[in-house]
Amino acid sequence: MSKLVTIYGGSGFVGRYIARRLAKAGWRIRVAVRRPNEAMFVKPYGVVGQVEPVFCNIRDDDSVRSVMHGADAVINCVGILAPDGKNGFDAVQAEGATRIARLAADEGVGRLVQISAIGADADSESDYARTKALGEQGVQEHFPGAVILRPSIVFGQEDEFFNRFASMARFGPVLPIVGADTRFQPVYVDDVAQAAAAAAEGSVAAGIFELGGPEVKTFRALMQQMLGVIRRRRLIIGIPFWAARLMATAFDAASAISLGLIKGPVTRDQVRNLARDNVVADGAKSFADLGIEPTALSAVLPDYLWRFRPAGQYEAIKESAAKLRG
């Protein structure tokens, strides 16, 4: 019988790529999510019945255990960028990750993979970074043989980074950003999925791996590259951190007063994160230790950002016609 893996958050951006890779490798897959009806798109990743969305509340022991029972491997991809009601940073990223590891050990699961993030730090002022680190600690305490993957900013067709700023660039002559000089090491989503799949297969030693792409660039430089891909000229304005903190405070207050109905473009916690470089640390285990060659931005961005060009898919035809007229 083929092996079984439970992927918590398996319909999310990173999780769906992991599910697709493992399905191709012949695994049976449970995609554990809060809303299974919205995750039906994962079923065609495999043959009939191979990939199944199942309900799971990561805050509840019985719910987490029920979808894990009988699994050969467990992968936790659950993470949030901002709190949402009861799904706060501590509940999801610290307590949720720890719960999965504890129950995986109880159930005798063979392998555990935790998707964390570069910058995870228990002493960080950022709740996101702090709870990522607490989740890692819980995983290592209960499941010492776990593989923990810390990606930098993840890019790919469904990302919330380049897609967001490319969409913003369609309107107005200015593109404002917070942390223009902060350095990032963007990593392709399928490279992260390849690392996670290898860990689930048992070909990766236990420990923490920091995953970054082949290029380190400032936020400003990344936006300049993105603008080049979508053929738009915009003035990139770096918002000072003091101003960003004031703006984020106002946005957070509006969100609290409206019970989450109003969501600002940036939160105070995200501003704290943007103040720190997001790159692979010196001496950290990385893609090189996994035998994976990371994919460059230039090889992927044009494949999905073309729709933000002034003429969309016809932009290249317009450029060729303009050259002919010249």
C-alpha positions as CSV (number, residue, x, y, z in Angstrom):
1,M,0.0,0.0,0.0
2,S,1.2,3.5,-0.8
3,K,2.4,5.8,2.0
4,L,0.1,8.3,3.7
5,V,0.9,11.9,4.5
6,T,-1.2,14.5,6.3
7,I,-0.4,18.0,5.2
8,Y,-1.8,20.6,7.6
9,G,-2.6,23.7,5.5
10,G,-2.1,21.7,2.4
11,S,-4.3,23.9,0.3
12,G,-2.2,27.0,1.0
13,F,0.4,28.5,-1.2
14,V,3.3,26.3,-0.2
15,G,1.2,23.3,0.9
16,R,-0.4,22.8,-2.5
17,Y,3.0,22.5,-4.2
18,I,4.1,19.9,-1.6
19,A,0.8,18.0,-2.1
20,R,1.3,18.0,-5.9
21,R,4.9,16.7,-5.6
22,L,4.0,13.9,-3.2
23,A,1.0,12.9,-5.2
24,K,3.3,12.5,-8.3
25,A,5.5,10.3,-6.1
26,G,2.6,8.0,-5.3
27,W,1.7,9.1,-1.8
28,R,-1.9,9.1,-0.5
29,I,-2.5,12.6,0.9
30,R,-4.8,14.1,3.4
31,V,-5.0,17.9,3.0
32,A,-6.1,19.1,6.5
33,V,-7.8,22.5,6.3
34,R,-10.5,24.6,8.0
35,R,-12.6,24.7,4.9
36,P,-12.4,21.5,2.9
37,N,-15.0,22.6,0.4
38,E,-12.7,25.4,-0.7
39,A,-9.8,23.0,-1.1
40,M,-11.4,20.7,-3.7
41,F,-8.9,22.0,-6.3
42,V,-6.2,19.7,-4.8
43,K,-8.1,16.4,-5.7
44,P,-6.9,16.4,-9.4
45,Y,-3.3,16.3,-8.2
46,G,-3.6,12.6,-8.1
47,V,-5.9,9.7,-9.2
48,V,-9.4,9.3,-7.8
49,G,-9.3,9.2,-4.0
50,Q,-5.5,9.8,-3.8
51,V,-5.7,13.4,-2.5
52,E,-8.5,14.2,-0.1
53,P,-9.3,17.5,1.7
54,V,-10.4,16.9,5.3
55,F,-11.6,19.2,8.0
56,C,-9.2,20.1,10.8
57,N,-9.1,22.7,13.5
58,I,-5.4,23.1,14.4
59,R,-6.4,24.5,17.8
60,D,-8.1,21.2,18.9
61,D,-6.3,18.0,19.9
62,D,-9.0,15.6,18.8
63,S,-9.3,17.3,15.4
64,V,-5.6,17.3,14.8
65,R,-5.2,13.7,15.9
66,S,-8.1,12.3,13.9
67,V,-6.6,13.4,10.5
68,M,-3.2,12.2,11.5
69,H,-4.1,8.7,12.5
70,G,-2.3,6.1,10.4
71,A,0.0,8.7,8.6
72,D,3.6,7.8,7.8
73,A,4.5,11.4,7.6
74,V,3.1,14.8,8.7
75,I,3.9,18.2,7.2
76,N,2.8,21.4,8.9
77,C,2.4,24.3,6.5
78,V,0.0,26.4,8.6
79,G,1.0,30.0,9.2
80,I,-0.6,33.4,9.3
81,L,0.6,36.9,8.4
82,A,-2.0,38.6,10.7
83,P,-4.2,37.4,13.5
84,D,-7.8,36.6,12.6
85,G,-10.2,36.2,15.6
86,K,-9.3,33.1,17.6
87,N,-6.6,32.2,15.0
88,G,-3.9,34.4,16.6
89,F,-0.1,34.1,16.2
90,D,0.3,32.1,19.5
91,A,-2.7,29.8,18.9
92,V,-1.7,28.9,15.3
93,Q,2.1,29.2,15.0
94,A,3.3,28.3,18.5
95,E,0.6,26.2,20.1
96,G,-0.6,24.7,16.8
97,A,2.8,23.6,15.7
98,T,3.6,22.2,19.1
99,R,0.3,20.3,19.2
100,I,1.0,18.6,15.9
101,A,4.4,17.5,17.0
102,R,3.2,16.2,20.3
103,L,0.4,14.2,18.8
104,A,2.6,13.0,15.9
105,A,5.0,11.5,18.5
106,D,2.0,9.9,20.4
107,E,0.7,8.4,17.2
108,G,4.1,7.0,16.2
109,V,4.3,9.0,13.0
110,G,7.6,8.3,11.2
111,R,8.5,11.8,9.9
112,L,7.6,15.4,10.7
113,V,8.3,18.4,8.5
114,Q,7.7,21.9,9.9
115,I,7.5,24.9,7.6
116,S,8.8,27.9,9.5
117,A,10.4,31.1,8.3
118,I,13.8,32.9,8.2
119,G,13.9,35.3,11.1
120,A,12.2,33.0,13.6
121,D,13.4,34.4,16.9
122,A,11.9,33.8,20.4
123,D,13.3,37.2,21.5
124,S,11.9,39.1,18.5
125,E,9.6,42.1,19.0
126,S,7.5,40.7,16.1
127,D,4.8,38.3,17.2
128,Y,5.1,36.6,13.8
129,A,8.8,35.8,14.3
130,R,8.5,35.1,18.0
131,T,5.7,32.5,17.5
132,K,7.5,30.9,14.6
133,A,10.4,30.3,16.9
134,L,8.2,29.0,19.8
135,G,6.6,26.6,17.3
136,E,10.0,25.4,16.3
137,Q,10.9,24.8,20.0
138,G,7.8,22.9,20.6
139,V,8.4,20.7,17.5
140,Q,12.0,19.9,18.5
141,E,10.9,19.2,22.1
142,H,8.3,16.6,21.2
143,F,9.7,15.4,17.9
144,P,13.5,15.7,17.9
145,G,13.8,14.0,14.5
146,A,11.8,16.7,12.7
147,V,13.0,18.6,9.7
148,I,12.4,22.4,10.0
149,L,12.5,24.4,6.8
150,R,12.8,28.2,7.1
151,P,12.2,29.9,3.7
152,S,12.7,33.5,2.9
153,I,10.0,35.4,1.0
154,V,8.4,32.7,-1.2
155,F,7.5,33.6,-4.8
156,G,5.4,31.8,-7.4
157,Q,2.2,32.0,-9.3
158,E,-0.1,32.4,-6.3
159,D,2.2,34.4,-4.1
160,E,1.0,37.4,-2.0
161,F,4.2,39.4,-2.5
162,F,5.0,40.1,-6.2
163,N,1.3,39.7,-7.2
164,R,0.3,42.3,-4.6
165,F,2.8,44.9,-5.6
166,A,2.4,44.3,-9.3
167,S,-1.3,44.9,-8.8
168,M,-0.6,48.1,-6.9
169,A,1.7,49.3,-9.7
170,R,-1.2,49.4,-12.1
171,F,-2.6,52.5,-10.4
172,G,-0.8,55.8,-10.1
173,P,2.8,56.9,-10.8
174,V,4.1,56.0,-7.3
175,L,4.8,52.7,-5.6
176,P,5.2,53.1,-1.8
177,I,7.1,50.5,0.2
178,V,8.2,50.0,3.8
179,G,11.8,48.9,4.4
180,A,13.2,49.8,1.0
181,D,16.8,48.9,2.0
182,T,15.9,45.6,3.8
183,R,17.4,42.6,2.1
184,F,15.5,39.5,1.0
185,Q,16.5,36.2,-0.6
186,P,13.3,35.2,-2.5
187,V,12.8,31.4,-2.9
188,Y,10.7,29.7,-5.5
189,V,7.8,27.8,-4.0
190,D,8.4,24.6,-5.8
191,D,12.0,24.5,-4.5
192,V,10.6,24.7,-1.0
193,A,8.1,21.9,-1.9
194,Q,11.0,19.8,-3.2
195,A,12.8,20.1,0.1
196,A,9.7,19.3,2.1
197,A,8.9,16.2,-0.1
198,A,12.5,15.0,0.3
199,A,12.2,15.4,4.1
200,A,8.9,13.4,4.1
201,E,10.6,10.7,2.1
202,G,13.3,10.4,4.8
203,S,16.2,11.6,2.7
204,V,16.9,14.7,4.8
205,A,18.7,14.6,8.2
206,A,16.9,16.2,11.2
207,G,17.5,19.8,11.9
208,I,16.9,23.4,10.7
209,F,17.5,24.4,7.1
210,E,17.3,28.0,5.9
211,L,16.0,28.2,2.3
212,G,16.9,31.2,0.1
213,G,17.1,31.7,-3.6
214,P,20.4,32.4,-5.5
215,E,20.0,36.2,-5.3
216,V,20.0,38.6,-2.3
217,K,18.4,41.9,-3.1
218,T,16.9,44.9,-1.3
219,F,13.2,45.4,-1.3
220,R,13.7,48.4,-3.7
221,A,15.7,46.3,-6.1
222,L,13.1,43.5,-6.1
223,M,10.4,46.1,-6.9
224,Q,12.6,47.5,-9.7
225,Q,12.9,44.0,-11.2
226,M,9.2,43.4,-10.9
227,L,8.4,46.7,-12.6
228,G,10.7,45.7,-15.4
229,V,8.8,42.5,-15.9
230,I,5.4,44.2,-16.0
231,R,6.7,47.0,-18.3
232,R,5.7,49.9,-16.0
233,R,7.6,52.9,-14.9
234,R,6.9,53.9,-11.3
235,L,8.6,56.0,-8.7
236,I,9.5,53.8,-5.8
237,I,9.0,55.7,-2.5
238,G,10.5,54.3,0.6
239,I,8.3,55.1,3.6
240,P,10.4,55.7,6.8
241,F,9.9,53.3,9.6
242,W,8.6,56.0,12.0
243,A,5.9,57.0,9.5
244,A,5.1,53.3,8.7
245,R,4.6,52.6,12.4
246,L,2.2,55.5,12.7
247,M,0.2,54.4,9.7
248,A,0.1,50.7,10.8
249,T,-1.1,51.8,14.3
250,A,-4.0,53.6,12.7
251,F,-4.8,50.7,10.4
252,D,-4.7,48.2,13.3
253,A,-7.0,50.4,15.3
254,A,-9.5,50.6,12.4
255,S,-9.4,46.8,12.1
256,A,-10.0,46.3,15.8
257,I,-12.9,48.8,15.9
258,S,-14.5,47.2,12.8
259,L,-14.0,43.7,14.2
260,G,-11.7,42.9,11.3
261,L,-13.9,44.2,8.5
262,I,-11.4,46.9,7.7
263,K,-7.9,45.6,6.9
264,G,-5.0,48.0,6.3
265,P,-2.2,47.4,3.8
266,V,0.3,46.8,6.6
267,T,0.2,45.9,10.3
268,R,2.5,47.0,13.1
269,D,3.9,43.5,13.3
270,Q,4.7,43.5,9.6
271,V,6.5,46.8,10.0
272,R,8.7,45.2,12.7
273,N,9.5,42.3,10.4
274,L,10.4,44.6,7.5
275,A,13.0,46.2,9.7
276,R,15.1,43.1,9.6
277,D,17.0,41.4,6.7
278,N,15.4,38.2,5.6
279,V,18.4,36.2,4.3
280,V,20.1,32.9,5.0
281,A,22.3,33.2,8.0
282,D,26.1,32.5,7.7
283,G,26.8,28.9,8.5
284,A,23.2,27.8,8.3
285,K,22.3,24.6,6.6
286,S,20.7,25.4,3.3
287,F,19.7,24.2,-0.2
288,A,23.3,23.2,-0.8
289,D,23.0,20.6,2.0
290,L,19.9,19.3,0.4
291,G,21.4,18.9,-3.1
292,I,18.9,21.4,-4.5
293,E,19.8,24.2,-6.9
294,P,17.4,27.1,-6.2
295,T,15.6,28.8,-9.0
296,A,16.3,32.4,-10.0
297,L,13.6,35.0,-10.0
298,S,14.2,35.9,-13.6
299,A,13.3,32.3,-14.6
300,V,9.8,32.5,-13.1
301,L,8.5,36.0,-12.7
302,P,7.6,36.6,-16.4
303,D,5.5,33.4,-16.3
304,Y,2.9,34.8,-14.0
305,L,3.3,38.6,-13.8
306,W,2.6,39.1,-17.5
307,R,-1.0,39.8,-16.7
308,F,0.0,43.0,-15.0
309,R,1.5,44.5,-18.1
310,P,-0.4,47.3,-19.8
311,A,-1.5,45.0,-22.6
312,G,-1.3,41.8,-20.7
313,Q,-0.5,38.8,-22.8
314,Y,-0.3,41.0,-25.9
315,E,2.4,43.2,-24.6
316,A,5.2,41.4,-26.4
317,I,3.2,41.7,-29.7
318,K,2.8,45.4,-29.2
319,E,6.5,45.8,-28.5
320,S,7.4,43.8,-31.7
321,A,4.9,45.9,-33.7
322,A,6.4,49.1,-32.4
323,K,9.9,48.0,-33.5
324,L,8.6,47.2,-37.0
325,R,7.0,50.7,-37.3
326,G,10.3,52.2,-36.1
